[in-house]
Amino acid sequence: MEEPQYVVRRITPTEAERLMGMRDGWTDIEWKGKPAPDTARYRCLGNSMVTVVMRFIALRIADALADN
């Protein structure tokens, strides 16, 4: 019996931006006079935080400060 062949693809920078809650092309900036390479865009996304989660945390902090 033959083993099933699976192919796993890497998500695109645009898909990663969407997962992070950013608009399409957010990390698509000019870099060294050219469009940013995917590697730099992935690095940018990896060093950022999910916008929806950050908003949630900020609102909870604001609520806690307002209660005091």
C-alpha positions in Angstrom: 0.0 0.0 0.0 1.3 3.4 -0.9 1.7 6.3 1.6 -0.6 9.3 0.9 1.2 12.3 -0.4 0.5 15.5 1.4 1.5 19.0 0.3 1.6 21.8 2.8 1.8 25.3 1.4 3.0 28.4 3.1 0.4 31.1 3.5 1.0 34.3 1.5 1.8 37.6 3.2 -1.7 38.9 2.4 -3.2 35.8 4.1 -1.0 36.4 7.1 -2.1 40.1 7.3 -5.7 39.0 7.2 -5.1 36.5 10.1 -3.5 39.3 12.1 -6.5 41.6 11.5 -4.6 44.0 9.2 -5.8 45.3 5.9 -4.4 43.8 2.7 -1.1 45.2 1.8 -0.3 46.6 5.2 3.3 45.3 5.1 3.7 45.8 1.3 6.0 48.8 1.6 9.0 50.0 -0.4 12.2 48.5 0.9 15.6 49.5 -0.6 13.8 51.1 -3.5 11.8 48.0 -4.4 8.7 46.3 -3.1 9.5 44.5 0.2 10.4 40.8 -0.2 8.1 38.2 1.3 10.7 37.4 3.9 10.7 40.9 5.3 6.9 41.0 5.3 6.8 37.7 7.2 9.3 39.1 9.7 7.2 42.3 10.1 4.1 40.2 10.8 6.0 37.9 13.2 7.1 40.9 15.2 3.6 42.4 15.4 0.5 41.6 17.5 -3.0 40.6 16.5 -5.0 43.9 16.3 -8.2 42.4 17.7 -6.5 40.9 20.7 -4.6 44.2 21.4 -7.9 46.1 21.2 -9.5 43.7 23.6 -6.7 44.0 26.1 -6.7 47.8 25.9 -10.4 48.0 26.5 -10.2 45.8 29.5 -7.3 48.0 30.9 -9.4 51.1 30.3 -12.4 49.5 32.1 -10.2 48.5 35.1 -8.7 52.1 35.3 -12.2 53.6 35.1 -13.4 51.4 38.0 -10.6 52.7 40.3 
